[in-house]
Amino acid sequence: MTSKQRAYLKGLAMNIEPVFQIGKSGLTPEVTEAVSEAFNTRELIKLAVLKNCMEDPREIASALSERTKSQVVQVIGKKIVLYKESKDHKKINLPL
């Protein structure tokens, strides 16, 4: 992903609300499965890491992206934005 594409996705992510919250139990298989299923209908997903979660948001983002075969767009504070291109429900056209 180029920096121009990443910047475009960051702009889109500013206007969406977090779809999932990761709490004190951290990154569970259930959260991973839910995020994977959400990629069936969305291409861009925002997650919130709650204050009672002791795991590092950057580590959570990299683990999630690896498990769901998506890309980390950004991690700001306790917010994570992931992108996975959809073949069936393509809504986002990335600049070249």
N, C-alpha and C positions, 0 to 999 in steps of 0.2 A: 504494500500500500504506500503510495507516494504521500509526501507532506501536504500536497494540494488536496488530495482525496481525504486525508485525515482532517484537515481544516474544514472541509465541506461537511463531513460527518459530525464534527464538533458543533458546528453551527446548527445542524438539524437537531442534535441531542439537547441543545439548550432549552428547547420548547417542550420536551416531553417529560412526563413525570416518571419516577422510578416504578418499575413493574414489580420488582421483588425487593424484599428486605432480608438481609442476612443478620441473624441475631447471635445470641451467646453460644449456640451450638455450632456456629461456624459454617463452613462449607460442607454440607451433608450430601449424601447421594440423592436425596429427595430434591434438594435445591438444584443440583446439577441436572437432574431429569426434567424438572419444571422449566429450567432455562432452555434446555434442548427442545422441549415441546413448544415453547414460545417462539423459537426460531422458525417453526413451521408456518406461522402467520405474520411474523415481523422480521425485519432485517436489522433493525437497530433497537437495542435493549439497554435500558438504564437500570442499575441496581443501587440500592442504598445499603451501606454497612452500618449497622446500629452501633451506638456507643458501647454497649455491653459485649460486643464481639472483640475478643482479644487478638484475633488474627490480623495480619497486615493486609490492608486492602489491595496492595500491589501483588502480593502473593496469591490472594484469592482470585484476582483478575487473571493472572497468568495460568493458574490451575484450571479455572473455568474455561478460558479460551482454548487450552489444550484439550480438555475433555469434550467440549462441544464443537471443536474444529472451527472456532470463530476467531476474530481478531480483536485485540484490545485497541479501542480508539483513544480512550484517555482514562486516567484515574486522577480525580481531583478530590483531595481530602478523603471523604468516606463515600464518594460517588464513583461508580464504575460504569463505563459505556462500552458495550461490545457490539460488533458488527459481523454478520454472516450473510453473504450473498445468497438470495433465494432463487432457485431455478423456476419455481412455480408461481410465486407471488412477488415478482420483481417490481418494486415501487421506487427504489432509489437508483438513479442513474449517476454513477460516479464520473467526475470529470477525468479526462485522460491526462 
